[in-house]
Amino acid sequence: MQSDEFKAAVGKYPTGITIVSTKHDNRFYGFTANSFTSVSLDPALISFCLNVKSASFDAFFNTKYFAINILSNYQIDLATRFASSNIDTYTTYENIINKIISTNFFIKSLVIYKSIFYFFSQKKLR
């Protein structure tokens, strides 16, 4: 199976969509993730996957805090925007921050306005 065929096939699998965000070296980073999953209720643990070739990998690898925003079906435009590897998420955040995103300065992450739910998380394991 070619990678295009595989991507098309797994893209048909319905899943929730999240935007995972963080701030590292005074820049905001974020990406769309459908790999988010709960691992445990006690202790509360979650997991998500990020490609090591991603432009934001180093930021997430080196940060301590991040936010996970569970998007509603009305936020498809945001999911699409942050799913692209051809965008500068820092510039994207700067362009939309006053409209739809608020900053949690303690966690140093971004929360998407009107997301279904959001988690502020601290990385425990690598």
N, C-alpha and C positions, 0 to 999 in steps of 0.2 A: 504494500500500500504506500503510495506517495504521501509526502507530508501535507500537501494541499487536500488530498482526499481525507486523510486522518483529521485534519483541522475542521473540515466541513462536517464530518461525522460526529465528532465529539461536541461541536458547536450546536448540535440539535438536542443535546441533553439539557433539560431545564434545570436551572440552579439559581440560587440567590446571587445577587451582585453586591459587592462591597467596594469602597474606595479605602485603601489603607494609606495613611498619611503620617508624616513625621517632619521634624525640623532638625537639620544637621548643618553645622558650620554657617548658621544664619541664613539658610535657604530652606524653603519648603519642598518636600518631595511627596509624590503620591502616585498610586497606580490602581487600576481596576483589577480586582481579584474575585474570581469565582471559586478559588481553592480554599476559601475560609471554611473552617469546621471547628466544632467544639470537640475537645479531646476528653475532658473530664469535668464533672460538676463539683467534685470535692477532692482536691483543690480545683478551682475554676481555671481551666487551661484551654487555650485555643491554639489553632495552627493555621498558617497560610503559607503558600509557596511563592517564591519570587525567583525568576531566572537569574543565574549568576552573571549573565551577559547584559542584564538590564542596566540602564543608565543610573537607576536609583539604588542598585544593589549595595554599593559601598555605604551610602547614607543609612540604609536600614540595618546593615551589618554592624555599623559603628554607633548607632543610636541606642539609647536606653529606653525611651518612651515612644509610643506611637498611638494612633487612634484608628479604629476600624468603624467605618460608617456603613450601615446597612441601608441600601438605597431603596426607594420606592419605585414603582413602575413609571412614575412621572419624571424620573431623573435619568432617563435613557441617554440624553444628550451629555450629561456629565460622565456616565459610565463609558460612553464612546470616546469622549475627549481624553480620559485618563487611561484608556486601553491602548492608545496609539503610542508606538515607540518613536514616532516622528514629531512629538511635541516637546517643548521645554516646559515641564510641569511648574517650574518656578514662575515663568512668565505667565502661564495659564492661571496660577493662583493669584498673581498680582492683578491680572485683568478682571477676575471675578470675585475677588475677596470681599469687596464691599457689597456685593449683591447677594451672595448665597453662602458664604463661609464665615464662621466666626473662629477666633483663635483662642485656645485655652493656653494661657501663658505659663501656667504651672507645669503642664505636661509638654508644652512646646510642640503641639500638634494642632491640626486643623479639624474642625467639626463641620460637616456639611449641614447647612440649614435645611430643615424639613426632612432629614433622613428619618427612616423608620425608627432606628435606634443607633446609638453609637457606644463604643467601649473605649475608655482610656486604658491603655495597657502598658505594663512595664515588662521588658524582656527579662526572662529568668534563665533560659537555656539557649545554647547555640547548637 
